[in-house]
């Protein structure tokens, strides 16, 4: 993804104190291995990724397939959804057995939040969102109370939905969450993307501004004052966000940089962990391992659609050597 006439602000970070372990890990080049390869010829392009406490990896193949990879490497289709000209995108797992997905579609009967049962693939739309191009539901997460949040890349909005579904409300919006007003990518504007909740605040990747935005969650559930947690040219294309146990953030940068970038807690140092030389090709969602999967390994959806790159669509594992915080 490329933004036009984008002025990148100086790096600005507020974080926790960095430990020696996290700092030392930033000096080593991690190993990247392929967990599962998809078939580009069959339009199998993974974008969303979430892992449950049994180590099951769920991916969304953008044209409407929810796929599962077991810790032993076996895999299967869980469900299929007619996205009617749209995409099946971000995933999150609020509890074992339930997968939530953000769906972008020009069909107003399809766009929104969908709930899938991993047992039998039953699917239900639990909240509608404006149809594309009015909205682009992209990343998705939940808080400790079970509230659901969706990053709307087109509108620069974080939508909130009650745990059991219902009417979506605009929880947060504003210039820090908006995309590039001068153009956008392939006809779309990509602002607020992958959100994640950590220690009473939400962190949102802004794809075209190359930033991570921090939004405190007030005691009454409302959104607090937004601030730039990190902004850097290496963060252009920011898509998914995950944190390690020392408070450092790991950010995929999709097609604009094709990398995973680390923002070290406390110092704010930004460094590239792995990139296209390691096989990254439009990296999207990412998550640390859970259950039998190593907790110091990042798993990511490598969409495989960057023009000029040949690495196939796949789920990749990146040995970070620092334990992560489960989503």
C-alpha positions as CSV (number, residue, x, y, z in Angstrom):
1,X,0.0,0.0,0.0
2,X,1.3,3.5,-0.8
3,X,0.1,6.8,0.6
4,X,0.6,10.0,-1.3
5,X,2.1,13.3,0.1
6,X,2.2,11.7,3.5
7,X,4.3,13.7,6.0
8,X,5.6,11.4,8.6
9,X,5.9,13.0,12.1
10,X,8.9,12.4,14.4
11,X,8.8,9.2,16.4
12,X,6.7,9.7,19.6
13,X,6.4,6.8,22.0
14,X,5.0,6.3,25.5
15,X,5.8,2.8,26.9
16,X,6.9,0.7,29.8
17,X,10.5,0.2,30.9
18,X,12.3,-2.2,28.6
19,X,14.0,-5.2,30.0
20,X,17.4,-6.5,29.0
21,X,15.8,-9.6,27.5
22,X,13.7,-7.5,25.1
23,X,16.6,-5.3,24.2
24,X,18.9,-8.2,23.6
25,X,16.3,-9.9,21.4
26,X,16.2,-6.8,19.2
27,X,19.9,-7.5,18.2
28,X,19.3,-11.0,16.8
29,X,17.7,-11.9,13.4
30,X,14.8,-14.2,14.0
31,X,14.2,-17.4,12.1
32,X,11.2,-17.5,9.8
33,X,9.5,-20.8,9.0
34,X,6.5,-21.8,7.0
35,X,3.6,-23.3,8.9
36,X,1.2,-23.7,6.1
37,X,1.2,-22.6,2.4
38,X,-1.9,-21.6,0.5
39,X,-2.6,-21.8,-3.2
40,X,-2.5,-18.4,-4.9
41,X,-3.9,-20.0,-8.1
42,X,-7.0,-20.9,-6.1
43,X,-7.2,-17.3,-4.7
44,X,-6.3,-18.5,-1.2
45,X,-5.0,-15.2,0.4
46,X,-4.9,-15.1,4.2
47,X,-5.5,-11.8,6.0
48,X,-6.9,-12.3,9.4
49,X,-5.3,-14.6,12.0
50,X,-6.2,-15.6,15.5
51,X,-5.0,-18.4,17.8
52,X,-7.0,-20.1,20.6
53,X,-5.8,-21.6,23.8
54,X,-5.4,-25.1,22.2
55,X,-3.0,-23.7,19.7
56,X,-5.5,-23.8,16.8
57,X,-4.6,-21.2,14.2
58,X,-7.6,-19.6,12.4
59,X,-7.1,-17.6,9.2
60,X,-9.5,-15.7,7.0
61,X,-9.0,-16.2,3.3
62,X,-10.2,-12.9,2.0
63,X,-12.8,-14.3,-0.5
64,X,-14.8,-15.9,2.3
65,X,-13.2,-19.0,3.8
66,X,-12.4,-19.5,7.5
67,X,-9.6,-22.0,7.7
68,X,-8.0,-23.8,10.7
69,X,-4.5,-25.2,11.2
70,X,-4.0,-27.6,14.1
71,X,-0.7,-27.8,16.1
72,X,0.2,-31.0,14.3
73,X,0.0,-29.3,10.9
74,X,-3.3,-30.7,9.8
75,X,-5.8,-28.2,8.4
76,X,-9.4,-27.9,7.3
77,X,-12.0,-25.4,6.2
78,X,-14.3,-24.4,9.1
79,X,-16.8,-22.3,7.2
80,X,-17.4,-20.4,4.1
81,X,-19.2,-17.1,3.7
82,X,-20.5,-15.4,0.6
83,X,-18.9,-11.9,1.0
84,X,-20.7,-10.7,-2.2
85,X,-17.8,-8.7,-3.6
86,X,-16.1,-8.0,-0.3
87,X,-13.5,-9.5,2.0
88,X,-13.4,-11.6,5.1
89,X,-10.8,-9.8,7.1
90,X,-9.8,-9.5,10.8
91,X,-10.4,-12.3,13.3
92,X,-10.5,-12.5,17.1
93,X,-11.4,-15.3,19.5
94,X,-13.3,-14.1,22.6
95,X,-13.6,-17.6,24.0
96,X,-12.6,-21.1,22.9
97,X,-15.0,-22.3,20.2
98,X,-16.1,-18.9,19.0
99,X,-14.5,-16.8,16.3
100,X,-15.5,-13.3,15.4
101,X,-14.7,-11.8,12.0
102,X,-14.8,-8.3,10.4
103,X,-16.4,-8.4,7.0
104,X,-16.1,-5.7,4.4
105,X,-18.7,-5.8,1.6
106,X,-20.7,-3.5,-0.7
107,X,-23.7,-5.6,0.3
108,X,-25.4,-3.9,3.4
109,X,-26.7,-7.3,4.4
110,X,-23.2,-8.7,4.7
111,X,-20.9,-5.9,5.9
112,X,-20.3,-6.1,9.7
113,X,-19.3,-8.5,12.5
114,X,-19.9,-12.2,12.0
115,X,-19.7,-14.9,14.7
116,X,-18.6,-18.4,13.7
117,X,-18.8,-21.7,15.7
118,X,-15.6,-23.7,15.3
119,X,-17.5,-26.9,16.1
120,X,-19.8,-26.9,13.1
121,X,-19.1,-23.7,11.1
122,X,-22.4,-22.1,12.0
123,X,-22.2,-18.4,11.1
124,X,-24.3,-15.4,12.2
125,X,-24.0,-11.7,11.5
126,X,-24.3,-10.2,15.0
127,X,-23.9,-6.6,14.0
128,X,-24.2,-4.7,10.7
129,X,-21.8,-1.9,9.6
130,X,-22.2,0.5,6.7
131,X,-21.5,-1.1,3.3
132,X,-18.4,-0.3,1.4
133,X,-17.4,2.3,0.3
134,X,-19.0,4.1,3.3
135,X,-17.0,1.8,5.6
136,X,-14.2,-0.7,5.4
137,X,-14.4,-3.0,8.5
138,X,-10.9,-4.4,8.9
139,X,-9.2,-5.3,12.2
140,X,-11.2,-6.6,15.2
141,X,-10.6,-7.2,18.9
142,X,-12.4,-7.4,22.2
143,X,-11.9,-6.0,25.7
144,X,-12.0,-7.8,29.0
145,X,-15.8,-7.2,29.3
146,X,-16.3,-8.8,25.9
147,X,-17.1,-5.7,24.0
148,X,-16.2,-5.9,20.3
149,X,-14.2,-3.2,18.5
150,X,-13.7,-2.9,14.7
151,X,-11.3,-0.7,12.9
152,X,-13.0,1.0,10.0
153,X,-10.1,1.9,7.6
154,X,-12.3,3.9,5.3
155,X,-14.1,6.0,7.9
156,X,-11.2,6.4,10.4
157,X,-13.6,5.0,13.0
158,X,-13.5,2.5,15.8
159,X,-16.9,0.9,16.1
160,X,-18.0,-0.8,19.3
161,X,-20.5,-3.7,19.5
162,X,-21.9,-5.3,22.7
163,X,-20.6,-8.8,23.5
164,X,-23.7,-10.5,22.1
165,X,-24.1,-8.2,19.2
166,X,-26.6,-5.5,18.4
167,X,-26.3,-2.0,16.9
168,X,-22.7,-0.8,16.3
169,X,-21.8,2.6,17.8
170,X,-19.0,4.9,16.8
171,X,-16.7,4.6,19.8
172,X,-13.7,6.7,18.5
173,X,-12.9,8.8,15.4
174,X,-10.8,11.8,14.4
175,X,-7.7,12.8,12.4
176,X,-5.3,10.4,14.1
177,X,-7.5,7.5,12.9
178,X,-8.0,8.7,9.4
179,X,-6.1,7.6,6.3
180,X,-4.3,9.7,3.7
181,X,-6.8,12.4,2.5
182,X,-4.8,13.0,-0.7
183,X,-5.4,9.7,-2.4
184,X,-5.5,6.3,-0.7
185,X,-4.6,2.9,-2.0
186,X,-6.2,1.3,-5.0
187,X,-9.2,3.6,-4.6
188,X,-9.6,3.0,-0.9
189,X,-8.4,5.0,2.1
190,X,-6.7,3.0,4.8
191,X,-6.7,4.6,8.2
192,X,-7.7,2.7,11.4
193,X,-6.8,-0.9,10.9
194,X,-5.8,-3.6,13.5
195,X,-6.8,-2.7,17.1
196,X,-5.6,-4.5,20.2
197,X,-6.5,-3.9,23.9
198,X,-3.8,-3.9,26.5
199,X,-3.7,-2.6,30.1
200,X,-6.8,-0.4,29.9
201,X,-6.1,1.1,26.5
202,X,-6.5,0.3,22.9
203,X,-3.7,0.5,20.4
204,X,-4.7,1.0,16.7
205,X,-2.5,0.7,13.6
206,X,-3.0,3.5,11.2
207,X,-1.9,2.1,7.8
208,X,-1.3,5.3,5.8
209,X,-0.1,7.5,8.6
210,X,2.5,5.0,9.6
211,X,1.5,5.2,13.2
212,X,0.1,3.4,16.3
213,X,-2.6,5.4,18.1
214,X,-3.2,4.9,21.8
215,X,-6.8,5.4,23.1
216,X,-7.4,5.0,26.9
217,X,-10.6,3.1,27.8
218,X,-12.3,5.1,30.5
219,X,-14.0,3.4,33.5
220,X,-17.4,4.0,32.0
221,X,-16.3,2.4,28.7
222,X,-16.0,5.6,26.7
223,X,-12.9,6.4,24.7
224,X,-10.3,8.7,26.3
225,X,-8.1,11.2,24.6
226,X,-6.2,9.8,21.6
227,X,-2.4,10.2,21.3
228,X,0.3,9.0,19.0
229,X,2.1,6.0,20.6
230,X,4.5,5.6,17.8
231,X,5.0,7.1,14.3
232,X,7.8,6.3,11.9
233,X,8.5,5.8,8.2
234,X,9.2,2.1,8.9
235,X,5.6,1.9,10.2
236,X,4.0,2.9,6.9
237,X,1.6,0.2,6.0
238,X,0.9,-0.7,9.7
239,X,-1.7,-3.4,9.8
240,X,-1.6,-5.8,12.8
241,X,-0.2,-5.1,16.3
242,X,0.9,-7.5,19.1
243,X,2.8,-6.9,22.3
244,X,5.5,-9.0,24.1
245,X,5.6,-9.4,27.9
246,X,8.1,-6.5,28.2
247,X,5.7,-4.0,26.5
248,X,7.4,-3.8,23.1
249,X,5.0,-3.7,20.2
250,X,5.4,-5.7,17.0
251,X,3.7,-4.3,13.9
252,X,3.2,-5.8,10.4
253,X,3.6,-3.2,7.7
254,X,1.7,-4.9,4.8
255,X,2.6,-3.9,1.2
256,X,4.2,-0.6,2.0
257,X,7.2,-2.1,3.8
258,X,6.6,-5.8,3.9
259,X,8.1,-6.2,7.4
260,X,7.5,-6.8,11.0
261,X,8.7,-3.8,13.0
262,X,9.4,-3.7,16.7
263,X,8.8,-0.6,18.8
264,X,10.9,-1.1,22.0
265,X,9.1,-0.1,25.2
266,X,10.5,2.8,27.1
267,X,13.1,3.9,24.5
268,X,10.8,4.0,21.5
269,X,13.5,2.6,19.3
270,X,12.1,1.3,16.0
271,X,13.8,-1.6,14.2
272,X,12.9,-4.0,11.5
273,X,12.7,-7.6,12.8
274,X,12.1,-9.4,9.5
275,X,11.2,-8.2,6.0
276,X,10.7,-9.3,2.4
277,X,14.2,-10.8,2.4
278,X,12.9,-13.3,5.0
279,X,9.9,-14.2,2.8
280,X,7.4,-11.6,3.9
281,X,4.9,-10.6,1.2
282,X,2.0,-8.4,2.4
283,X,2.1,-9.5,6.1
284,X,-1.2,-8.7,7.7
285,X,-2.5,-10.0,11.1
286,X,-0.2,-11.5,13.7
287,X,-0.4,-13.2,17.1
288,X,1.9,-14.8,19.6
289,X,1.6,-18.6,20.1
290,X,-0.8,-20.1,22.7
291,X,-1.4,-23.5,24.1
292,X,1.2,-26.0,22.7
293,X,2.5,-23.4,20.3
294,X,5.6,-21.6,21.6
295,X,4.7,-18.3,23.3
296,X,7.9,-16.6,22.1
297,X,6.9,-17.1,18.4
298,X,4.8,-14.8,16.3
299,X,2.5,-16.3,13.8
300,X,1.4,-14.1,10.9
301,X,-0.8,-14.2,7.8
302,X,1.4,-13.6,4.8
303,X,-1.2,-12.6,2.2
304,X,1.2,-12.9,-0.7
305,X,-0.2,-10.2,-3.0
306,X,2.6,-7.5,-3.2
307,X,3.3,-6.7,-6.8
308,X,6.8,-7.9,-7.8
309,X,7.3,-10.3,-4.8
310,X,7.1,-14.0,-5.3
311,X,6.8,-15.4,-1.8
312,X,3.5,-17.4,-1.6
313,X,0.5,-16.8,0.6
314,X,1.2,-18.7,3.8
315,X,1.1,-18.7,7.6
316,X,4.6,-18.0,8.8
317,X,6.2,-18.4,12.3
318,X,8.8,-15.9,13.4
319,X,11.0,-16.9,16.4
320,X,11.1,-13.7,18.4
321,X,12.7,-15.3,21.5
322,X,10.6,-13.1,23.8
323,X,7.2,-14.3,25.2
324,X,4.2,-12.5,24.0
325,X,0.9,-11.5,25.4
326,X,-2.0,-13.5,24.0
327,X,-4.6,-11.5,22.1
